[in-house]
Structures are given as C-alpha cells and as structure tokens.
Amino acid sequence: MLLNRLLQAIPIMILATFLVFSLLQLVPGDIAVTIAGENASEERLQEIRELYGLNQPFLVQYGNWLLNAVQGDFGRSLLSGEPVLETISRVFPNTLFVVIYAVILSVVIGVPLGILASSRPNSKLDGAIMGASSLGVAVPNFWLGMVLVSVFALTWNWFPATGFARPGDSFSSAIWFATLPAIALCTNGIAEVARQLRSSLVEIHGSQHVRTLHAKGLPPAVILWKHGLKNVSVNLLTVISLLFNKALAATVVVETVFAIPGMGSTIVKAVLEGDFPVVQGAVLAMVVSVILINLVTDLLYTVLDPRIQA
C-alpha cells in the first residue's frame, strides 16, 4: 500500500511543479535585469541568461531543473545565491509550527463545540454554534489576521504584531508570537470540525443501536465516548488531514500579514522577485508535505478501522 501511494505521488509532484514552472514564465519582467540592474549592458544581460540557462527553451529549463531535483539539488537562489534546500530547511519549520498550532486549536475548540451542538439538536445552543461555525467558514484568513493585529497587538498590546521566535530557542516565545497567526488560521478549522462532528453525532444518536443502549440504562457519557466518538473517528481524522492541507495553503497570506519568515512569505517574495528556483523548490516541498499527510492519514485509517485495510 505504501509503495502504491508513493508511485501515485510521483506524477502529482511532476504535474504540480510543471504547472508552477509554466505559470512563472508569465510573470512580467526579466530576471536577468533584476539580477544585473536596470543599467546593465546587453552583453552583461546575455552573460547572465547563459549562466542561469534563461536563454534555453522552456522544456529544456524544466527538464534540467527536474533532473537536478531528483538528485537532491534544487539549485540556488538567483538573487541571494543561497542553496534553495538551505532556504527551505530554514523557513519550513516555522510554517510547520504555526500550522500544527492552528490544527491543535481547531480540534481542541471544535470537538467540544460539535459535541455540545449534537447534544441538543435544533435547540438555540445548536443554532448559535452552527451560526458561529458558518461565520468562521466565511471570514477570510487575511482579514481576520489584520483585525487581530489591530486589536490584540496594536491596541491592547497582548501579542506581537509581527515576527517569529523559533521553538528551539524559546518555546514560550514561539507560542507567544504564533498565537495570533494560529488563530487566524484555525477559525475555519474550528468551524469545519464542529459542523462535521455535530452532523455525524446527531446521525449516530438517532440510530437504533444507540436507542437500544439508552434503553438499557447506559450513561450518556459512556455512549458518547465509547460508541459515538469511536464511530466518527474516521470522519474526524479526514477533516483534520484536510485542515492541515488548507492551513499550509493559507500560510501564503497569513505569513505575509504577520511578517513570519516561513514558506508562505518566502514563496510570495520569490514570485515577486522572479526567483524561480526558490519558488519551484518551495512548491515541491509543500506538495511533498501534503502527500505525506495524506499517506499518514491512510495508515491511521487502518488503525482506527481495520475493515478499511481489507
């Protein structure tokens, strides 16, 4: 199963990098001019194009990059000269920390809300929770991020407005800096977890099996934890894995709002500067991360429900 999943991932990675490489060709401007400067001579520009292979046909450029990437060489930044792999190794842990923080908040807050809503379906409490969940889905991450900065950072001075602290240097500082970005990322996740869990539990509570358990006098808490949440664990795991993928994508705008030196802000900066190797390497790293998350999810499915393995 692992081998099949990995083989299926290969064409996905090739297609993703090819599409990004194609779209980067549409970015206005000449990277040779960016590197050499506006007043560079034509001879200097031609020299730079030959040095970086910018004068070669599109498919040749992509083929050379792909061949080097397979060998673990993602090239160097056209502007800073730093190896792309070092850039990714430096910024990706920052993004991963914020994403994991946001997903944990989504589960810790969303699960109790979903349980509360399912305990009294069609009540005012259920309506309030589902209404707030709809609002959480509709609110854009970047807008919420700017509101959080304005209120909690600039007005009340509870959290820093921008920047990031590495967990390895100071975990408490890392949590302090990452709280507002994580909240901006997790509102959609909280809503998704609460809505999906509420829907699944209401369906289970209305089943004949659960009615029989109530008739036998089994405590509601036992029915919830032993029969309700256990039966919806696979659905909840699916939602959580999707939250990881959505949060990774949303970091592009959230990290820019909070000036976090992560993958999202690195991609945005590289696109604006026409630094193609950095964009390609970062996108490939994001695609691989999504594939690994899906692979781990598939493995956990077989643990939670052995019937899936068959």
C-alpha positions as CSV (number, residue, x, y, z in Angstrom):
1,M,0.0,0.0,0.0
2,L,2.8,2.4,0.9
3,L,4.6,1.6,-2.4
4,N,1.4,2.2,-4.4
5,R,0.8,5.5,-2.7
6,L,4.4,6.7,-3.4
7,L,4.1,5.7,-7.0
8,Q,0.9,7.6,-7.3
9,A,2.5,10.6,-5.8
10,I,5.3,10.9,-8.5
11,P,3.0,12.1,-11.4
12,I,1.3,14.5,-8.9
13,M,4.6,16.1,-8.0
14,I,5.7,16.3,-11.6
15,L,2.4,17.9,-12.7
16,A,2.4,20.4,-9.8
17,T,6.0,21.6,-10.5
18,F,5.4,21.7,-14.2
19,L,2.3,23.9,-13.8
20,V,4.1,26.3,-11.4
21,F,7.1,26.4,-13.8
22,S,4.8,27.3,-16.6
23,L,2.9,30.0,-14.7
24,L,6.2,31.6,-13.6
25,Q,7.0,32.2,-17.3
26,L,4.0,34.5,-17.4
27,V,5.4,36.7,-14.6
28,P,6.3,40.1,-16.2
29,G,9.8,41.4,-16.2
30,D,13.2,39.9,-17.0
31,I,15.1,38.2,-14.2
32,A,18.4,39.0,-15.9
33,V,17.6,42.7,-15.5
34,T,16.6,42.1,-11.8
35,I,20.0,40.4,-11.2
36,A,22.2,42.8,-13.1
37,G,20.3,46.0,-12.6
38,E,18.5,48.4,-14.8
39,N,21.6,50.0,-16.3
40,A,23.4,46.7,-17.2
41,S,24.7,46.3,-20.7
42,E,23.2,43.9,-23.2
43,E,26.4,41.8,-23.0
44,R,26.1,41.5,-19.3
45,L,22.4,40.5,-19.6
46,Q,23.3,37.9,-22.2
47,E,26.0,36.5,-19.9
48,I,23.6,36.2,-17.0
49,R,21.0,34.4,-19.2
50,E,23.6,31.9,-20.4
51,L,24.9,31.4,-16.8
52,Y,21.5,30.5,-15.4
53,G,20.1,28.9,-18.6
54,L,17.5,31.5,-19.0
55,N,18.1,31.6,-22.8
56,Q,17.2,27.9,-23.2
57,P,13.8,26.7,-24.3
58,F,11.1,26.2,-21.7
59,L,11.1,22.5,-21.7
60,V,14.9,22.3,-21.5
61,Q,14.9,24.6,-18.5
62,Y,12.2,22.5,-16.7
63,G,13.9,19.2,-17.7
64,N,17.2,20.4,-16.3
65,W,15.6,21.5,-13.0
66,L,13.7,18.3,-12.6
67,L,16.8,16.2,-13.3
68,N,18.7,18.1,-10.6
69,A,15.8,18.0,-8.2
70,V,15.7,14.2,-8.4
71,Q,19.3,14.2,-7.3
72,G,18.5,16.4,-4.3
73,D,19.8,19.6,-5.9
74,F,17.1,22.3,-6.1
75,G,19.5,24.9,-7.4
76,R,20.5,28.3,-5.9
77,S,18.5,31.5,-5.4
78,L,19.0,33.7,-8.4
79,L,19.3,36.8,-6.1
80,S,21.0,35.7,-2.9
81,G,22.9,32.7,-4.2
82,E,21.9,30.6,-1.2
83,P,21.1,27.0,-2.0
84,V,17.3,26.5,-2.2
85,L,17.4,23.5,0.1
86,E,19.0,25.6,2.8
87,T,16.3,28.2,2.4
88,I,13.6,25.6,2.8
89,S,15.3,24.0,5.8
90,R,15.4,27.3,7.5
91,V,11.9,28.5,6.9
92,F,9.8,25.4,6.7
93,P,9.9,24.5,10.4
94,N,8.4,28.0,11.2
95,T,5.5,27.3,8.9
96,L,5.0,23.8,10.3
97,F,5.0,25.1,13.9
98,V,2.2,27.6,13.1
99,V,0.2,25.1,11.1
100,I,0.4,22.4,13.9
101,Y,-0.6,25.1,16.5
102,A,-3.6,26.1,14.4
103,V,-4.8,22.5,13.9
104,I,-4.5,21.7,17.6
105,L,-6.6,24.8,18.4
106,S,-9.1,23.7,15.8
107,V,-9.5,20.2,17.4
108,V,-9.4,21.4,21.0
109,I,-12.1,24.0,20.4
110,G,-14.1,22.4,17.6
111,V,-14.6,19.0,19.2
112,P,-16.4,20.3,22.3
113,L,-18.5,22.7,20.2
114,G,-19.6,19.8,18.0
115,I,-20.4,17.6,21.0
116,L,-22.4,20.4,22.6
117,A,-24.3,21.1,19.4
118,S,-25.1,17.4,18.9
119,S,-26.3,17.0,22.5
120,R,-29.3,19.4,21.8
121,P,-30.1,19.3,18.1
122,N,-32.3,22.1,16.7
123,S,-32.0,24.0,20.0
124,K,-30.9,27.6,20.5
125,L,-27.5,26.3,21.6
126,D,-27.2,24.2,18.4
127,G,-28.3,27.2,16.3
128,A,-25.8,29.5,17.9
129,I,-22.9,27.1,17.4
130,M,-23.8,26.3,13.8
131,G,-24.3,30.0,13.1
132,A,-20.9,30.9,14.5
133,S,-19.4,28.0,12.5
134,S,-20.9,29.4,9.3
135,L,-19.3,32.8,10.1
136,G,-16.0,31.1,10.8
137,V,-16.0,29.5,7.4
138,A,-16.9,32.7,5.6
139,V,-14.3,35.0,7.3
140,P,-11.1,35.4,5.2
141,N,-7.9,34.5,7.0
142,F,-6.0,37.6,5.9
143,W,-8.9,40.0,7.0
144,L,-9.1,38.2,10.4
145,G,-5.3,38.4,10.7
146,M,-5.4,42.2,10.2
147,V,-8.2,42.6,12.8
148,L,-6.3,40.5,15.3
149,V,-3.2,42.6,14.8
150,S,-5.2,45.8,15.2
151,V,-7.0,44.8,18.4
152,F,-4.7,42.4,20.3
153,A,-1.3,43.7,19.1
154,L,-1.6,47.4,18.4
155,T,-4.5,48.4,20.7
156,W,-4.1,46.1,23.7
157,N,-0.5,45.1,23.2
158,W,-1.2,41.5,24.3
159,F,0.7,39.8,21.5
160,P,3.4,41.0,19.0
161,A,2.1,42.3,15.7
162,T,4.8,40.7,13.5
163,G,7.8,38.5,13.7
164,F,8.5,34.9,14.9
165,A,10.5,33.1,17.5
166,R,11.9,29.6,16.9
167,P,10.7,26.9,19.2
168,G,14.2,25.6,19.7
169,D,15.3,29.0,21.1
170,S,12.4,29.6,23.4
171,F,9.2,27.6,23.2
172,S,7.2,30.1,25.3
173,S,8.2,32.9,23.0
174,A,7.4,30.8,19.9
175,I,3.9,30.3,21.3
176,W,3.5,34.0,22.1
177,F,4.5,35.0,18.6
178,A,2.5,32.3,16.8
179,T,-0.8,32.7,18.7
180,L,-2.4,35.4,16.5
181,P,-1.3,33.7,13.2
182,A,-2.6,30.4,14.5
183,I,-6.0,31.9,15.5
184,A,-6.2,33.5,12.0
185,L,-5.6,30.1,10.5
186,C,-7.8,28.0,12.8
187,T,-11.2,29.8,12.7
188,N,-12.1,27.9,9.5
189,G,-10.8,24.7,11.1
190,I,-12.9,25.1,14.2
191,A,-16.0,25.6,12.1
192,E,-15.3,22.5,10.0
193,V,-14.6,20.3,12.9
194,A,-17.7,21.4,14.8
195,R,-20.0,21.1,11.9
196,Q,-18.8,17.7,10.7
197,L,-18.7,16.3,14.2
198,R,-22.2,17.6,15.1
199,S,-23.7,16.1,11.9
200,S,-22.1,12.7,12.5
201,L,-23.0,12.5,16.2
202,V,-26.6,13.5,15.5
203,E,-26.9,10.7,13.0
204,I,-25.4,8.2,15.4
205,H,-27.6,9.4,18.3
206,G,-30.6,8.8,16.2
207,S,-29.7,5.3,15.2
208,Q,-31.5,2.2,16.6
209,H,-28.3,0.9,18.1
210,V,-27.8,4.0,20.3
211,R,-31.5,4.0,21.3
212,T,-31.1,0.4,22.5
213,L,-28.1,1.4,24.6
214,H,-30.2,4.2,26.2
215,A,-33.0,1.8,26.9
216,K,-30.5,-0.5,28.7
217,G,-29.6,2.4,31.0
218,L,-26.1,3.0,29.8
219,P,-24.9,6.5,30.9
220,P,-24.9,9.2,28.1
221,A,-21.2,9.9,28.7
222,V,-20.3,6.2,28.1
223,I,-22.4,6.1,25.0
224,L,-20.8,9.3,23.7
225,W,-17.2,8.3,24.3
226,K,-17.4,4.6,23.7
227,H,-19.9,4.4,20.8
228,G,-20.3,8.0,19.4
229,L,-16.8,9.4,19.1
230,K,-15.3,6.0,18.2
231,N,-17.7,5.6,15.3
232,V,-16.9,9.1,13.9
233,S,-13.2,8.9,14.5
234,V,-12.5,8.1,10.8
235,N,-14.6,11.1,9.6
236,L,-12.9,13.3,12.2
237,L,-9.4,12.2,11.0
238,T,-10.4,13.1,7.4
239,V,-11.4,16.6,8.5
240,I,-8.1,17.0,10.4
241,S,-6.0,15.9,7.5
242,L,-7.8,18.4,5.2
243,L,-7.3,21.1,7.8
244,F,-3.5,20.5,7.6
245,N,-3.6,20.9,3.8
246,K,-5.8,24.0,3.9
247,A,-3.6,25.6,6.6
248,L,-0.5,25.0,4.6
249,A,-2.1,26.8,1.6
250,A,-3.4,29.7,3.8
251,T,0.1,30.4,5.2
252,V,0.8,32.2,1.9
253,V,-1.3,35.1,3.0
254,V,-1.2,34.8,6.8
255,E,2.6,34.8,7.0
256,T,2.7,37.9,4.8
257,V,0.3,39.7,7.2
258,F,2.3,38.8,10.3
259,A,5.7,39.0,8.6
260,I,6.6,35.4,9.5
261,P,9.8,34.1,7.8
262,G,8.1,30.9,6.6
263,M,7.3,29.0,3.4
264,G,4.3,31.2,2.5
265,S,6.1,34.5,2.8
266,T,9.2,33.0,1.0
267,I,7.0,31.9,-1.9
268,V,5.3,35.3,-2.2
269,K,8.7,37.2,-2.1
270,A,10.3,34.8,-4.6
271,V,7.4,35.2,-7.0
272,L,7.5,39.0,-6.9
273,E,11.3,38.9,-7.4
274,G,11.2,36.3,-10.2
275,D,13.4,33.9,-8.2
276,F,12.2,30.8,-10.0
277,P,14.4,28.2,-8.2
278,V,13.1,29.2,-4.8
279,V,9.5,29.1,-5.9
280,Q,10.0,25.7,-7.6
281,G,11.7,24.2,-4.5
282,A,9.2,25.6,-2.1
283,V,6.2,24.4,-4.1
284,L,7.8,20.9,-4.3
285,A,8.3,20.9,-0.5
286,M,4.6,21.9,0.0
287,V,3.4,19.2,-2.4
288,V,5.5,16.5,-0.7
289,S,4.2,17.7,2.7
290,V,0.6,17.3,1.5
291,I,1.3,13.8,0.1
292,L,2.9,12.7,3.4
293,I,0.0,14.0,5.4
294,N,-2.4,12.0,3.2
295,L,-0.2,8.9,3.5
296,V,-0.2,9.1,7.3
297,T,-3.9,9.6,7.2
298,D,-4.4,6.4,5.1
299,L,-2.2,4.5,7.6
300,L,-4.2,5.8,10.6
301,Y,-7.5,4.8,8.8
302,T,-6.4,1.1,9.1
303,V,-5.6,1.6,12.8
304,L,-9.0,3.2,13.6
305,D,-11.0,0.8,11.4
306,P,-9.3,-2.5,10.4
307,R,-12.1,-3.1,7.9
308,I,-10.6,-0.3,5.7
309,Q,-7.4,-2.4,5.3
310,A,-9.3,-5.2,3.7
